Amino acid sequence: MPQTRVCIIGAGSYGLAVAAHLRHVGVDFRIFGSPMRRWLTQMPKGMLLKSEGCASGLPDPEGRHGLAQFCRDHGLPYGEYGVPLSRETFARYALCFQQKLVPQVEDVLVSAVRKVDGGFELRLNTGETLRSALVVVATGLDQMERIPEELGGLPAELSSHSADHYDLSRFKGKDVIVIGGGQSALETAALLREEGASVTVVVRARELAWNGIPSTTQRSFFQRVRRPRTQLGEGLGFWFYDNAPDLFRHLPRQVRLSRVKTALGPSGSWWLKERVNGHMPVLAGHQLRSAEARNGRVMLQLTDQNGQPKVLIADHVIASTGYRFNIQKLPFLDESLKSQITHEEQMPKLSSNFESSVPGMYFTGLASANSFGPLMRFLAGTSFTARRVASHIARDQRAAAAPFAQAQRCVED
């Protein structure tokens, strides 16, 4: 049976980042997945990234293939702050990164993983079976969409998640309700309107939250200390999440879990505000109570902040209600393996090296947020993750090889 040192499941931003660093330190690995598939097929055309330019690149261990350099080489707009980056530009950059630093990506799916003596056995959808000493799970947001249970009984033609839509032009001339008040919901609503749909936004919060325009002027020493600028925004809390994910692990459990849920909550980018406000009804402070299909359309029952009922009828409802990692939703993990993984609210509890309670199995991205903080929900978390995972695996590989090398020297002497 074919064997390898490491198998990486997922070829998105976290999978590619870890792979690039493993390759740099000379660790043998195989990586499976369609490169940047979610960005190419599930992010809507015309989308702009919420993150600033400084927080939107992938970590190159040699520092030669950064986002800024790519944009300069291709004559594309770029700024550390204040210059929105398009999905199309980021996808082009990420694929270029992959082709240069991780050319060995295998565009196949892992259909099953189980624990065996000495490591793991993986089955691919091609029928191949292989053994690996270590496994890195980097599947990102796949299978983790959150959809309100009130929408659960609706047929697919009437209800969907924002992750289901690459081309929103199909809704031209339709009445569409978007549920949610975060970046995904507000940008989906703006793009729908610009494609010719009639849009209504439903938000539980009493008002929409908008990020401020990042300052590009020189700041005083006092301003820099009081509100340090980070990849996640300005402020001491953001500085902690961005610079101290290792310390985040040592916060009390309830504090960690609460911060992951509430920090960097739903809000819209500064450049999106003028595309939403005044262009569509926004029902703030409204709670979804029920939904049903009626005469080929969807009818939602809502209550406002005073408890008064309201009915909305539309051709389609899109839930832009985010993602929540749940280890039980990973379809390729063997049930006995899932049962061995210690978790906190269905996120694996990880060591300082991203290793789960099952030795040799690592988790990255959203799956690691409860252990390392809100940074892991964003592209900005790829650098810390890739460096930490790759260095740990390389260190273990050197330690395992040392006795053999010593024996060889003794034989030669």
Buried (B, 14 or more C-beta within 10 A) or exposed (E): EEEBBBBBBBBBBBBBBBBBBBBBBEBEBBBBBBBBBBBBEBBBBBBBBBBBBBBBBBBBBEEEBBBBBBBEEEEBEBBEEEBBBBBBBBBBBBBBBBEEBBEEBBEBBBEBBBBEEEBBBBBBEEEEEBBBBBBBBBBBBBBBBBBBEBBEEBEEEBBBBBBEBBEBBEBEEBBBBBBBBBBBBBBBBBBBBBBEBBBBBBBBBEEBEBBEEBEEEEBEEEEEEEBBBBBBBBBEBBBBBBBBBEEBBEBEEEEBBEBBEEBBEBBBBBBBBEBBEEEBEBBBBBBBEEBEBEEEBBBBBBBEEEEEEBEBEBBBBBBBBBBBBBBEBBEBBBEEBBEEBEBBEBBBBBEEEBBBEBEBBBBBBBBBBBBBBBBBBBBBBBBBBBBBBBBBBBEBBEEEEEEEEEEEEEEEE
